[in-house]
Amino acid sequence: MARDLFHNIVRSALEKEDWVVTNDPLNIRCGGVDIQID
């Protein structure tokens, strides 16, 4: 999956604010459809 220009910048900023990134990307399967949220 391609990541946009801001992915690492936003992730780094969130982690500096003590957020914990647990799934990157977040994979969701619903009704036979796979979705990746980046």
PDBQT receptor file of N, H, CA, C and O in Angstrom, charges set to zero:
ATOM      1  N   MET A   1       0.844  -1.173   0.000  1.00  0.00    +0.000 N 
ATOM      2  CA  MET A   1       0.000   0.000   0.000  1.00  0.00    +0.000 C 
ATOM      3  C   MET A   1       0.892   1.240   0.000  1.00  0.00    +0.000 C 
ATOM      4  O   MET A   1       1.832   1.347   0.788  1.00  0.00    +0.000 OA
ATOM      5  N   ALA A   2       0.587   2.148  -0.874  1.00  0.00    +0.000 N 
ATOM      6  H   ALA A   2      -0.176   2.061  -1.514  1.00  0.00    +0.000 HD
ATOM      7  CA  ALA A   2       1.360   3.386  -0.969  1.00  0.00    +0.000 C 
ATOM      8  C   ALA A   2       0.964   4.343   0.149  1.00  0.00    +0.000 C 
ATOM      9  O   ALA A   2      -0.211   4.461   0.495  1.00  0.00    +0.000 OA
ATOM     10  N   ARG A   3       1.936   5.007   0.694  1.00  0.00    +0.000 N 
ATOM     11  H   ARG A   3       2.891   4.911   0.413  1.00  0.00    +0.000 HD
ATOM     12  CA  ARG A   3       1.675   5.982   1.749  1.00  0.00    +0.000 C 
ATOM     13  C   ARG A   3       1.864   7.368   1.179  1.00  0.00    +0.000 C 
ATOM     14  O   ARG A   3       2.727   7.601   0.332  1.00  0.00    +0.000 OA
ATOM     15  N   ASP A   4       1.039   8.286   1.658  1.00  0.00    +0.000 N 
ATOM     16  H   ASP A   4       0.338   8.097   2.346  1.00  0.00    +0.000 HD
ATOM     17  CA  ASP A   4       1.146   9.641   1.139  1.00  0.00    +0.000 C 
ATOM     18  C   ASP A   4       2.329  10.372   1.767  1.00  0.00    +0.000 C 
ATOM     19  O   ASP A   4       3.009   9.844   2.646  1.00  0.00    +0.000 OA
ATOM     20  N   LEU A   5       2.553  11.560   1.313  1.00  0.00    +0.000 N 
ATOM     21  H   LEU A   5       2.001  11.989   0.598  1.00  0.00    +0.000 HD
ATOM     22  CA  LEU A   5       3.693  12.382   1.718  1.00  0.00    +0.000 C 
ATOM     23  C   LEU A   5       3.714  12.656   3.223  1.00  0.00    +0.000 C 
ATOM     24  O   LEU A   5       4.788  12.799   3.807  1.00  0.00    +0.000 OA
ATOM     25  N   PHE A   6       2.564  12.731   3.842  1.00  0.00    +0.000 N 
ATOM     26  H   PHE A   6       1.692  12.615   3.367  1.00  0.00    +0.000 HD
ATOM     27  CA  PHE A   6       2.473  13.175   5.230  1.00  0.00    +0.000 C 
ATOM     28  C   PHE A   6       2.408  12.044   6.253  1.00  0.00    +0.000 C 
ATOM     29  O   PHE A   6       2.400  12.311   7.455  1.00  0.00    +0.000 OA
ATOM     30  N   HIS A   7       2.363  10.798   5.811  1.00  0.00    +0.000 N 
ATOM     31  H   HIS A   7       2.370  10.581   4.834  1.00  0.00    +0.000 HD
ATOM     32  CA  HIS A   7       2.170   9.670   6.731  1.00  0.00    +0.000 C 
ATOM     33  C   HIS A   7       3.175   9.675   7.880  1.00  0.00    +0.000 C 
ATOM     34  O   HIS A   7       2.777   9.704   9.045  1.00  0.00    +0.000 OA
ATOM     35  N   ASN A   8       4.455   9.648   7.572  1.00  0.00    +0.000 N 
ATOM     36  H   ASN A   8       4.778   9.624   6.626  1.00  0.00    +0.000 HD
ATOM     37  CA  ASN A   8       5.481   9.566   8.618  1.00  0.00    +0.000 C 
ATOM     38  C   ASN A   8       5.523  10.822   9.482  1.00  0.00    +0.000 C 
ATOM     39  O   ASN A   8       5.818  10.740  10.674  1.00  0.00    +0.000 OA
ATOM     40  N   ILE A   9       5.235  11.966   8.903  1.00  0.00    +0.000 N 
ATOM     41  H   ILE A   9       4.995  12.032   7.934  1.00  0.00    +0.000 HD
ATOM     42  CA  ILE A   9       5.224  13.215   9.663  1.00  0.00    +0.000 C 
ATOM     43  C   ILE A   9       4.103  13.189  10.701  1.00  0.00    +0.000 C 
ATOM     44  O   ILE A   9       4.314  13.534  11.863  1.00  0.00    +0.000 OA
ATOM     45  N   VAL A  10       2.920  12.780  10.273  1.00  0.00    +0.000 N 
ATOM     46  H   VAL A  10       2.749  12.500   9.328  1.00  0.00    +0.000 HD
ATOM     47  CA  VAL A  10       1.773  12.738  11.188  1.00  0.00    +0.000 C 
ATOM     48  C   VAL A  10       1.987  11.673  12.256  1.00  0.00    +0.000 C 
ATOM     49  O   VAL A  10       1.719  11.908  13.434  1.00  0.00    +0.000 OA
ATOM     50  N   ARG A  11       2.467  10.511  11.849  1.00  0.00    +0.000 N 
ATOM     51  H   ARG A  11       2.685  10.320  10.892  1.00  0.00    +0.000 HD
ATOM     52  CA  ARG A  11       2.707   9.443  12.840  1.00  0.00    +0.000 C 
ATOM     53  C   ARG A  11       3.714   9.898  13.890  1.00  0.00    +0.000 C 
ATOM     54  O   ARG A  11       3.506   9.686  15.085  1.00  0.00    +0.000 OA
ATOM     55  N   SER A  12       4.792  10.517  13.454  1.00  0.00    +0.000 N 
ATOM     56  H   SER A  12       4.961  10.689  12.484  1.00  0.00    +0.000 HD
ATOM     57  CA  SER A  12       5.813  11.000  14.381  1.00  0.00    +0.000 C 
ATOM     58  C   SER A  12       5.235  12.039  15.346  1.00  0.00    +0.000 C 
ATOM     59  O   SER A  12       5.525  12.010  16.542  1.00  0.00    +0.000 OA
ATOM     60  N   ALA A  13       4.427  12.944  14.826  1.00  0.00    +0.000 N 
ATOM     61  H   ALA A  13       4.192  12.967  13.854  1.00  0.00    +0.000 HD
ATOM     62  CA  ALA A  13       3.818  13.971  15.672  1.00  0.00    +0.000 C 
ATOM     63  C   ALA A  13       2.881  13.349  16.711  1.00  0.00    +0.000 C 
ATOM     64  O   ALA A  13       2.872  13.769  17.868  1.00  0.00    +0.000 OA
ATOM     65  N   LEU A  14       2.103  12.360  16.305  1.00  0.00    +0.000 N 
ATOM     66  H   LEU A  14       2.110  12.019  15.365  1.00  0.00    +0.000 HD
ATOM     67  CA  LEU A  14       1.209  11.685  17.245  1.00  0.00    +0.000 C 
ATOM     68  C   LEU A  14       1.995  10.963  18.335  1.00  0.00    +0.000 C 
ATOM     69  O   LEU A  14       1.631  11.020  19.509  1.00  0.00    +0.000 OA
ATOM     70  N   GLU A  15       3.066  10.291  17.948  1.00  0.00    +0.000 N 
ATOM     71  H   GLU A  15       3.362  10.245  16.994  1.00  0.00    +0.000 HD
ATOM     72  CA  GLU A  15       3.880   9.570  18.923  1.00  0.00    +0.000 C 
ATOM     73  C   GLU A  15       4.572  10.529  19.893  1.00  0.00    +0.000 C 
ATOM     74  O   GLU A  15       4.755  10.185  21.061  1.00  0.00    +0.000 OA
ATOM     75  N   LYS A  16       4.953  11.699  19.445  1.00  0.00    +0.000 N 
ATOM     76  H   LYS A  16       4.804  11.978  18.496  1.00  0.00    +0.000 HD
ATOM     77  CA  LYS A  16       5.546  12.699  20.343  1.00  0.00    +0.000 C 
ATOM     78  C   LYS A  16       4.539  13.203  21.365  1.00  0.00    +0.000 C 
ATOM     79  O   LYS A  16       4.919  13.684  22.432  1.00  0.00    +0.000 OA
ATOM     80  N   GLU A  17       3.252  13.092  21.039  1.00  0.00    +0.000 N 
ATOM     81  H   GLU A  17       2.943  12.701  20.172  1.00  0.00    +0.000 HD
ATOM     82  CA  GLU A  17       2.180  13.483  21.964  1.00  0.00    +0.000 C 
ATOM     83  C   GLU A  17       1.696  12.286  22.783  1.00  0.00    +0.000 C 
ATOM     84  O   GLU A  17       0.611  12.316  23.364  1.00  0.00    +0.000 OA
ATOM     85  N   ASP A  18       2.523  11.225  22.820  1.00  0.00    +0.000 N 
ATOM     86  H   ASP A  18       3.404  11.201  22.348  1.00  0.00    +0.000 HD
ATOM     87  CA  ASP A  18       2.273  10.011  23.600  1.00  0.00    +0.000 C 
ATOM     88  C   ASP A  18       1.134   9.142  23.087  1.00  0.00    +0.000 C 
ATOM     89  O   ASP A  18       0.572   8.352  23.845  1.00  0.00    +0.000 OA
ATOM     90  N   TRP A  19       0.784   9.277  21.808  1.00  0.00    +0.000 N 
ATOM     91  H   TRP A  19       1.240   9.919  21.192  1.00  0.00    +0.000 HD
ATOM     92  CA  TRP A  19      -0.162   8.338  21.203  1.00  0.00    +0.000 C 
ATOM     93  C   TRP A  19       0.590   7.035  20.964  1.00  0.00    +0.000 C 
ATOM     94  O   TRP A  19       1.802   7.046  20.744  1.00  0.00    +0.000 OA
ATOM     95  N   VAL A  20      -0.115   5.926  21.006  1.00  0.00    +0.000 N 
ATOM     96  H   VAL A  20      -1.098   5.917  21.185  1.00  0.00    +0.000 HD
ATOM     97  CA  VAL A  20       0.468   4.623  20.708  1.00  0.00    +0.000 C 
ATOM     98  C   VAL A  20      -0.177   4.103  19.422  1.00  0.00    +0.000 C 
ATOM     99  O   VAL A  20      -1.381   3.851  19.379  1.00  0.00    +0.000 OA
ATOM    100  N   VAL A  21       0.622   3.948  18.397  1.00  0.00    +0.000 N 
ATOM    101  H   VAL A  21       1.601   4.153  18.432  1.00  0.00    +0.000 HD
ATOM    102  CA  VAL A  21       0.137   3.425  17.119  1.00  0.00    +0.000 C 
ATOM    103  C   VAL A  21       0.213   1.910  17.197  1.00  0.00    +0.000 C 
ATOM    104  O   VAL A  21       1.302   1.342  17.280  1.00  0.00    +0.000 OA
ATOM    105  N   THR A  22      -0.952   1.248  17.172  1.00  0.00    +0.000 N 
ATOM    106  H   THR A  22      -1.837   1.710  17.105  1.00  0.00    +0.000 HD
ATOM    107  CA  THR A  22      -0.982  -0.198  17.362  1.00  0.00    +0.000 C 
ATOM    108  C   THR A  22      -1.072  -0.967  16.050  1.00  0.00    +0.000 C 
ATOM    109  O   THR A  22      -0.565  -2.086  15.964  1.00  0.00    +0.000 OA
ATOM    110  N   ASN A  23      -1.691  -0.407  15.047  1.00  0.00    +0.000 N 
ATOM    111  H   ASN A  23      -2.103   0.502  15.117  1.00  0.00    +0.000 HD
ATOM    112  CA  ASN A  23      -1.820  -1.067  13.751  1.00  0.00    +0.000 C 
ATOM    113  C   ASN A  23      -1.561  -0.038  12.662  1.00  0.00    +0.000 C 
ATOM    114  O   ASN A  23      -2.249   0.979  12.574  1.00  0.00    +0.000 OA
ATOM    115  N   ASP A  24      -0.560  -0.313  11.837  1.00  0.00    +0.000 N 
ATOM    116  H   ASP A  24       0.000  -1.139  11.908  1.00  0.00    +0.000 HD
ATOM    117  CA  ASP A  24      -0.215   0.641  10.790  1.00  0.00    +0.000 C 
ATOM    118  C   ASP A  24       0.122  -0.109   9.511  1.00  0.00    +0.000 C 
ATOM    119  O   ASP A  24       1.247  -0.591   9.376  1.00  0.00    +0.000 OA
ATOM    120  N   PRO A  25      -0.793  -0.227   8.582  1.00  0.00    +0.000 N 
ATOM    121  CA  PRO A  25      -2.150   0.322   8.532  1.00  0.00    +0.000 C 
ATOM    122  C   PRO A  25      -3.132  -0.546   9.324  1.00  0.00    +0.000 C 
ATOM    123  O   PRO A  25      -2.846  -1.700   9.645  1.00  0.00    +0.000 OA
ATOM    124  N   LEU A  26      -4.277   0.028   9.625  1.00  0.00    +0.000 N 
ATOM    125  H   LEU A  26      -4.510   0.965   9.363  1.00  0.00    +0.000 HD
ATOM    126  CA  LEU A  26      -5.349  -0.691  10.300  1.00  0.00    +0.000 C 
ATOM    127  C   LEU A  26      -6.131  -1.472   9.245  1.00  0.00    +0.000 C 
ATOM    128  O   LEU A  26      -6.664  -0.891   8.300  1.00  0.00    +0.000 OA
ATOM    129  N   ASN A  27      -6.193  -2.787   9.415  1.00  0.00    +0.000 N 
ATOM    130  H   ASN A  27      -5.760  -3.259  10.182  1.00  0.00    +0.000 HD
ATOM    131  CA  ASN A  27      -6.914  -3.647   8.474  1.00  0.00    +0.000 C 
ATOM    132  C   ASN A  27      -8.272  -4.001   9.058  1.00  0.00    +0.000 C 
ATOM    133  O   ASN A  27      -8.361  -4.455  10.199  1.00  0.00    +0.000 OA
ATOM    134  N   ILE A  28      -9.321  -3.796   8.288  1.00  0.00    +0.000 N 
ATOM    135  H   ILE A  28      -9.249  -3.427   7.361  1.00  0.00    +0.000 HD
ATOM    136  CA  ILE A  28     -10.683  -4.108   8.706  1.00  0.00    +0.000 C 
ATOM    137  C   ILE A  28     -11.327  -4.966   7.628  1.00  0.00    +0.000 C 
ATOM    138  O   ILE A  28     -11.229  -4.668   6.437  1.00  0.00    +0.000 OA
ATOM    139  N   ARG A  29     -11.985  -6.035   8.060  1.00  0.00    +0.000 N 
ATOM    140  H   ARG A  29     -12.064  -6.277   9.027  1.00  0.00    +0.000 HD
ATOM    141  CA  ARG A  29     -12.734  -6.878   7.132  1.00  0.00    +0.000 C 
ATOM    142  C   ARG A  29     -14.191  -6.826   7.563  1.00  0.00    +0.000 C 
ATOM    143  O   ARG A  29     -14.521  -7.147   8.705  1.00  0.00    +0.000 OA
ATOM    144  N   CYS A  30     -15.052  -6.425   6.653  1.00  0.00    +0.000 N 
ATOM    145  H   CYS A  30     -14.784  -6.165   5.725  1.00  0.00    +0.000 HD
ATOM    146  CA  CYS A  30     -16.470  -6.284   6.968  1.00  0.00    +0.000 C 
ATOM    147  C   CYS A  30     -17.298  -6.722   5.762  1.00  0.00    +0.000 C 
ATOM    148  O   CYS A  30     -17.174  -6.152   4.678  1.00  0.00    +0.000 OA
ATOM    149  N   GLY A  31     -18.125  -7.717   5.951  1.00  0.00    +0.000 N 
ATOM    150  H   GLY A  31     -18.225  -8.180   6.832  1.00  0.00    +0.000 HD
ATOM    151  CA  GLY A  31     -18.996  -8.171   4.877  1.00  0.00    +0.000 C 
ATOM    152  C   GLY A  31     -18.246  -8.647   3.646  1.00  0.00    +0.000 C 
ATOM    153  O   GLY A  31     -18.714  -8.457   2.523  1.00  0.00    +0.000 OA
ATOM    154  N   GLY A  32     -17.083  -9.265   3.843  1.00  0.00    +0.000 N 
ATOM    155  H   GLY A  32     -16.702  -9.419   4.755  1.00  0.00    +0.000 HD
ATOM    156  CA  GLY A  32     -16.297  -9.762   2.720  1.00  0.00    +0.000 C 
ATOM    157  C   GLY A  32     -15.474  -8.701   2.021  1.00  0.00    +0.000 C 
ATOM    158  O   GLY A  32     -14.865  -8.975   0.987  1.00  0.00    +0.000 OA
ATOM    159  N   VAL A  33     -15.444  -7.493   2.564  1.00  0.00    +0.000 N 
ATOM    160  H   VAL A  33     -15.939  -7.270   3.404  1.00  0.00    +0.000 HD
ATOM    161  CA  VAL A  33     -14.673  -6.391   1.983  1.00  0.00    +0.000 C 
ATOM    162  C   VAL A  33     -13.482  -6.096   2.896  1.00  0.00    +0.000 C 
ATOM    163  O   VAL A  33     -13.650  -5.912   4.101  1.00  0.00    +0.000 OA
ATOM    164  N   ASP A  34     -12.288  -6.051   2.323  1.00  0.00    +0.000 N 
ATOM    165  H   ASP A  34     -12.152  -6.200   1.344  1.00  0.00    +0.000 HD
ATOM    166  CA  ASP A  34     -11.092  -5.690   3.071  1.00  0.00    +0.000 C 
ATOM    167  C   ASP A  34     -10.814  -4.211   2.920  1.00  0.00    +0.000 C 
ATOM    168  O   ASP A  34     -10.807  -3.683   1.808  1.00  0.00    +0.000 OA
ATOM    169  N   ILE A  35     -10.582  -3.535   4.045  1.00  0.00    +0.000 N 
ATOM    170  H   ILE A  35     -10.588  -3.964   4.948  1.00  0.00    +0.000 HD
ATOM    171  CA  ILE A  35     -10.303  -2.101   4.041  1.00  0.00    +0.000 C 
ATOM    172  C   ILE A  35      -9.005  -1.874   4.822  1.00  0.00    +0.000 C 
ATOM    173  O   ILE A  35      -8.810  -2.456   5.889  1.00  0.00    +0.000 OA
ATOM    174  N   GLN A  36      -8.129  -1.038   4.293  1.00  0.00    +0.000 N 
ATOM    175  H   GLN A  36      -8.287  -0.565   3.426  1.00  0.00    +0.000 HD
ATOM    176  CA  GLN A  36      -6.928  -0.636   4.996  1.00  0.00    +0.000 C 
ATOM    177  C   GLN A  36      -6.996   0.860   5.235  1.00  0.00    +0.000 C 
ATOM    178  O   GLN A  36      -7.136   1.649   4.300  1.00  0.00    +0.000 OA
ATOM    179  N   ILE A  37      -6.892   1.236   6.502  1.00  0.00    +0.000 N 
ATOM    180  H   ILE A  37      -6.778   0.595   7.261  1.00  0.00    +0.000 HD
ATOM    181  CA  ILE A  37      -6.926   2.651   6.858  1.00  0.00    +0.000 C 
ATOM    182  C   ILE A  37      -5.515   3.058   7.228  1.00  0.00    +0.000 C 
ATOM    183  O   ILE A  37      -4.914   2.494   8.143  1.00  0.00    +0.000 OA
ATOM    184  N   ASP A  38      -4.998   4.028   6.521  1.00  0.00    +0.000 N 
ATOM    185  H   ASP A  38      -5.486   4.486   5.778  1.00  0.00    +0.000 HD
ATOM    186  CA  ASP A  38      -3.627   4.465   6.705  1.00  0.00    +0.000 C 
ATOM    187  C   ASP A  38      -3.606   5.813   7.384  1.00  0.00    +0.000 C 
ATOM    188  O   ASP A  38      -2.532   6.362   7.633  1.00  0.00    +0.000 OA
TER     189      ASP A  38
